[in-house]
């Protein structure tokens, strides 16, 4: 059961694009079964190709995986989509498809391999410089106020 409401990923797609890519959005594919079970792949560029062929971004040599089995794409303001290759057999949450929108937690089955689609963790930038600036400004304002009090008390 997917505990994340389906409308939440759509809200995240309103962020501006930088250099033609979605800003701050990364996808993680957890490999649940097959030869690479237990590993994770972070997807940063789209389209992302999955299959047996050497040129694919994720190369899987498991039984039932075709040369170019799946393609993951991102459409602004719509979301992430998976399209299966011509003649390939694949399901998302045990439902057959040609092209389907993906949500966090969906399980994609291709051949004997299962992949879990997940939104990757977003790393927060360091706030040290910003915090230093705020503390410096706070000390400067306090010192200025003490100076004014001293001048008025004389």
N, C-alpha and C positions, 0 to 999 in steps of 0.2 A: 504494500500500500504506500502510495506517495503522500507523505505528510506535508509537503510544501504546496501551498495553493497554486493553482495553474496561472493565476494572473500576475504573480510576483515577477517571473522572468520578463514579462512584457514591459513592466515598469522600468526595468534596468536598461532597455534598449533606447531610451531617450537621451542617453549621454552623447556628447558630440564625438564625431570621428576624428582621429588624428592620424595623418599619413595614410588615409584610406582604410584604416582598420578600426574596429570598435574599440573605444577607449576603455581600458580597465577590464575588459571582458575576456576571460580565458575559459576554455573548456578542458575538463579532465576526463579521460577515458580510463576506467578501471577494468582491467582484463580479468574476468571472473573465472574463465575456464580455457583450456587449451595449453599449448606448450609454454606460453608466456604468462600463465595464470599468476595473479598476485602483483603484477607490475602495473604501473600507471603511466599514461602518456598525456602530456599537456599539449593542447592544441592552441596555437597562437595565430596561425594564418589559415585563411580559407580561400579556396576550397581545400579540404583535407581528404586525401584518398586513402582507402583501406583495401588491402587485397594481397595476393600472393606475388604480384609483379615487383621487381626490384625498384622501380621508380616511385612506388607508393610511399606516402609519409609514414604509414604504419604497415609494415610488411608482416603478414601472418602466413605460416607454412602449415597450418592445420588442415585436416581432412575437410573437404566441402567448401573451402575458401577459393574463390575464383581470382583470376588475375587482377581485375579491378572490380571488387565486390560492392563497395559502398563509397559514396561521396558525401561528406559533411559540408554544408554551406551555411552561411550567415546572411540573412536579409535584414537590413535596418528596419526597425519598427515592427518587424514580424517575428523574428526569432531564428532559432537554429533548425535546420532541416537536414534530413538524411534521404538520399536517393539511392536505390539499389541499381547495380549494373544490369545491363540487358541480359536476361536469362538467369541471373543469379537468384538464389533463394535466401530470403532474410525476413526476420520478423522483429517488430518492436513491441515489447510486452506481450508476446505470443500472438500478435495480430499481423497478418500479411500486409504489405504495403508496396507502393511504387515510390512515392515521395510522402513523407510525413514530418510534421513538426515535432521536435524533441523537447522534452521537459526534464528538469533535473531529477535523476533517479531512474529514468527509463532504461530498460535492459534491451540491448540490441543483440539478436542471435544471427550469426552468419556461419553456416556450416556447423562445426562442432565447437565453435568459439562463442563465448558470451562476453559482451562489453557493456559496462554500465556508464551511461552518459551523466556527467556531473559538472556543475559550475565549479571551477577551480577557486581556491582560496585567493583572496586579493591581499597582496602585501601592502601594508601601510608604510608610507614614506616616513623617514625619521623626522621628528619634530624638534630636534635639539636647537637648531638655529632660531626657529620661531619662538621657542621657550626662552632662549637667551635674550632675544630682543624684547619680549614682554617684561621679563624681570629687570632688564636695564632701564626700560621706560618707567617702570613702577618705582625704581630707586631714584631716578632723575626727578620724577614728579614729587616724590616725598621730600627730596632734598630741596627742591624749589619752594615747596610749601613751608618747610622749616626756615628757609632763608627769608621768605616774606614775613613770617611770624616774628622773627628776630628783628627785621627792619621796622615793623610796626610797633614793637614793644620798646624800642629805644626812645 
